[in-house]
Each structure stands twice: as structure tokens, then as C-alpha cells.
Amino acid sequence: MKINAFADVSLRAMMVLAAAPDGRLLTTRSIADAVGTPYNHVSKTMAKLRELGMIDVERGRNGGSRLSSAGRNATVGQLLRRLNTRQDPADCVGTASTCPLLTECRLRAALARAREAFYAEVDGLIIASLPTSRQMAPVFQAISLVPRTLDGGTNTSLSPFGPL
């Protein structure tokens, strides 16, 4: 199963926000830099995540985004289902044509079941629990962010990343 690029960027943005120090607002630009994705793509992603209630956004000079309580508890499966805009797992019905085999097709239903099985498999993964200290250290260094520490504070001496 392959997720689309929009869902991929959404998951990466959520992971960066989950690993940010508690209460820290991250700008869309810093998230784009952190996930290595163009700003325009991340901007659209952040708008959608806000619409879905996954992030809280504060506007203004010192504004930015952080995970909402719903975002902190969201699973990969839940988010992927909500981001999936394609109802048909195959191109059975298109704007230009419809598959002539559609009326008796068992493949379409099997593909829909396979997609749901994929989502069910990742339903147990809470997005906020995915980022690891080792994984996020170079990401945070790239955007000049002091990471969250093991004790939840900002004392970098306790940080699994070491001093930044």
C-alpha cells in the first residue's frame, strides 16, 4: 500500500510537531525545512491539519503551530482515512471513462478491503509516539530548535540529543 505525497508530508509534519518542546510553536517555514519539503506544500498540509483539528495555530509575529489534544492522540490510520480523498482504490470510475468490467468486478471490493486492512494495521500507531530522540536530533539542529528533553523540560543536559 502506498500513501500519497500529501499524507506523507502530513505525517512528517505531525511527527515534527509531536517532538517539539511542550508548548513550543513551530512556523510552517521551520516545519518545511525540517521535513525537507517545499514551503507551499507544507503550507497546504498545515491548513488541512488545522481544518481536521489536528493542530492549533496562533497567528502573528510569534505565531506558529502545535499539536492539538486531538493531534496528540491521533493514530496513523485515523489521519490517513481522513486525508484519503480517493474513494475508489483503483481507477474504476473516472471523469473520462468507466471500466467496462465494473458491474461484475470483485477486484474493486478486494482492493477496498486491503486498504482498510492497511489502515487497521496502523490504527495502533499514535503519531505523537513515533518520533525518536535519535531521529529528531539532526532535524532539530537543522532548524535551530532545542529539543524536548527526557524529563519534558528544556534542560539540554538531560536531552538525549546532547547540548545543541
SVG drawing of the C-alpha trace seen along z (x, -y; Angstrom):
<svg xmlns="http://www.w3.org/2000/svg" viewBox="-23 -40 49 51">
<polyline fill="none" stroke="black" stroke-width="0.4" points="0.0,0.0 1.3,-3.4 0.2,-6.6 0.0,-9.8 2.6,-12.6 0.1,-14.9 -0.5,-12.2 3.3,-11.6 4.0,-15.3 1.1,-15.5 2.5,-12.6 6.0,-14.1 4.8,-17.5 2.8,-15.9 5.9,-14.0 8.0,-17.1 5.3,-18.9 5.0,-15.9 8.7,-16.0 8.8,-19.8 9.2,-21.0 5.9,-21.3 4.1,-24.5 6.6,-25.5 5.1,-26.9 6.7,-26.0 6.4,-28.1 5.3,-26.5 8.7,-27.5 10.6,-25.7 8.5,-22.6 9.1,-22.7 12.8,-22.9 12.6,-20.1 10.8,-17.7 12.7,-18.7 9.6,-19.7 8.8,-22.9 7.0,-25.6 4.0,-25.7 3.3,-22.0 3.7,-22.2 1.5,-25.3 -1.4,-23.4 -0.7,-20.5 -0.9,-22.7 -4.1,-24.3 -5.7,-20.8 -4.3,-19.6 -5.9,-22.7 -9.2,-22.1 -9.1,-18.5 -8.4,-19.7 -5.0,-18.1 -3.1,-21.3 -3.7,-24.6 -2.5,-27.7 -1.6,-31.1 -1.2,-33.9 1.1,-36.9 4.8,-37.7 5.4,-35.0 2.8,-32.6 3.1,-29.1 1.5,-25.7 1.5,-22.9 -0.3,-19.7 -3.8,-19.9 -5.0,-17.4 -6.8,-15.6 -3.5,-15.6 -1.6,-14.2 -3.9,-11.2 -4.5,-10.7 -3.4,-7.4 -1.8,-7.0 -4.8,-5.1 -7.3,-7.8 -5.3,-10.5 -4.8,-8.6 -8.5,-7.8 -9.4,-11.5 -6.8,-12.6 -7.8,-10.0 -9.8,-11.9 -9.9,-9.0 -12.9,-6.8 -12.1,-4.2 -8.9,-2.3 -8.5,-1.8 -9.5,-3.9 -12.7,-2.1 -14.8,-5.2 -13.1,-8.2 -14.0,-11.5 -13.1,-10.4 -14.4,-6.8 -15.7,-4.0 -14.2,-0.5 -16.3,1.9 -15.8,4.6 -17.2,2.6 -20.6,4.3 -19.2,7.7 -15.8,6.7 -14.6,8.5 -11.2,6.8 -12.6,3.4 -14.1,4.8 -10.9,6.7 -8.8,3.6 -11.1,1.7 -10.8,4.4 -7.0,4.4 -6.9,0.6 -9.0,0.9 -6.7,3.7 -3.7,1.4 -5.5,-1.4 -6.4,1.1 -2.8,2.2 -1.6,-1.4 -4.6,-2.3 -2.5,-1.2 0.3,-3.7 -0.2,-7.0 1.5,-9.6 2.9,-11.5 4.7,-8.4 6.5,-7.8 9.4,-10.3 12.5,-9.1 15.2,-11.3 17.9,-9.9 15.7,-10.5 14.8,-14.1 18.2,-15.3 19.5,-16.3 16.1,-17.6 16.0,-20.0 19.6,-21.0 18.8,-21.9 16.0,-24.3 17.9,-25.5 15.4,-24.2 16.2,-22.9 14.5,-19.5 12.2,-18.3 14.2,-16.5 13.6,-13.2 12.0,-14.9 9.7,-17.0 11.6,-20.3 14.2,-22.2 17.3,-21.4 19.6,-20.2 21.9,-18.4 19.2,-15.8 18.5,-15.8 19.0,-12.6 20.5,-14.8 23.2,-16.3 23.8,-20.1 22.8,-21.9"/>
</svg>
